[in-house]
Amino acid sequence: MIKIKYLTLFTTLILSNLSIAGDERYQVVILQQRGGGGETTNHSKSKVFILDSKFGDMWTWEDRSKFTTNDGKMAFGTRITYQGKLKPGKEIGEIVDFEKTIR
């Protein structure tokens, strides 16, 4: 339980400093804010998208999230999920990847 509290505190400190970092390497977009309108309930949660603008890695950070752990058990807490890596293009508007759909 103590590990989760420290992870939450550490993650909160990191996220609060990402947007003010001098080099702006990490970009953070709020996807869902807890409560909305200031109220906080047991069912409200926060979710942000994090982009490493130097290497293209992407993550989501979720607070109060229900998920399955690596050993198959259900858990409820804070998690960071790696979403993948962006592919660089050579010019604006270039399609760097696509999935063909047959209709």
N, C-alpha and C positions, 0 to 999 in steps of 0.2 A: 504494500500500500504506500509506503514511503517513497519507493522508486517512482510510482505514478505521479505523486505530488511534485517530486523534484523534476520529472520530465515535463509536466505541465508548466511549472514555473520557468524552467529553462526555455521551453518552446515559446512561451509568452514573451519572455525577454528578447529572444532572437527575433520573433515576428515584429515586435514593437520597434526594433532598431533597423530592420531591413529597409523600410521605406525612407529612412533618413541617412542611410549609408552614403558616404561621399562618392563612391564610384558607381552606385546604383546598380551593382551587379545583379542583385536579387530583386525582382519585381513581385509585389504581392497584390492580389486582387481579392477583395472580400466577396465571397459568393453567397454567404448567408450569415447574418448577424444574430446573436443570441437575443431572444425576446422581442425585438422590434418595439419601439416606443418606450424603451427603458425597462420594461418588466422582464423579470427572469423567472422561468418556471422550470420544473424538473424535466419537461419535455422539449424545451428550447435548446438549440445548439448553435455553435458557430462553425463555419467552414470557410477556408481560404485556399486560393490557388497560388502556388509559388513557382516562379520561373527563374532559373539561373540564366541570365542573358549572355553570359560569357560562353557557356558550354551547351546550352539548350536543354538541360535537364528540367523536369517538371514534377511537382509534388502537390498533393492536397493535404491540408492539415484540418482535422475535424475534432471538435470537442464534444463530449457527450454522445459518442457514436457506439452503436451496437455492431459487433463483428465477431467472426469466428477466428480463433487463434490458430497458430500453426499446428497445435496438437488436437484440433477439432472441437475445442470447448468454446461456448459462447462467452463473450466478454462485453463489458460496457465501460467506455472510458475515452481517453484521448489517443489519437493515432495519426501517424504520418504515412501516407501511401505514395510510393513512387509511381508516376504516371507515364514515364517514358522520356524519350529524347526527341527534340525537334530536328528536322533535317535542314541544313542551310541551303539557300538558293543562290543563284548567281545574279538575279535581277528581280525587281519588284514585279509581282504578278506571275512569276514562274510557278507552274504546278510541279511540286517536288515529289508527290506521291498521290496515287488515286486508287480507288477500288472500282472495278468495272461491274456494273449491275446490268444483267440481261433482263429486258422487259418484253 
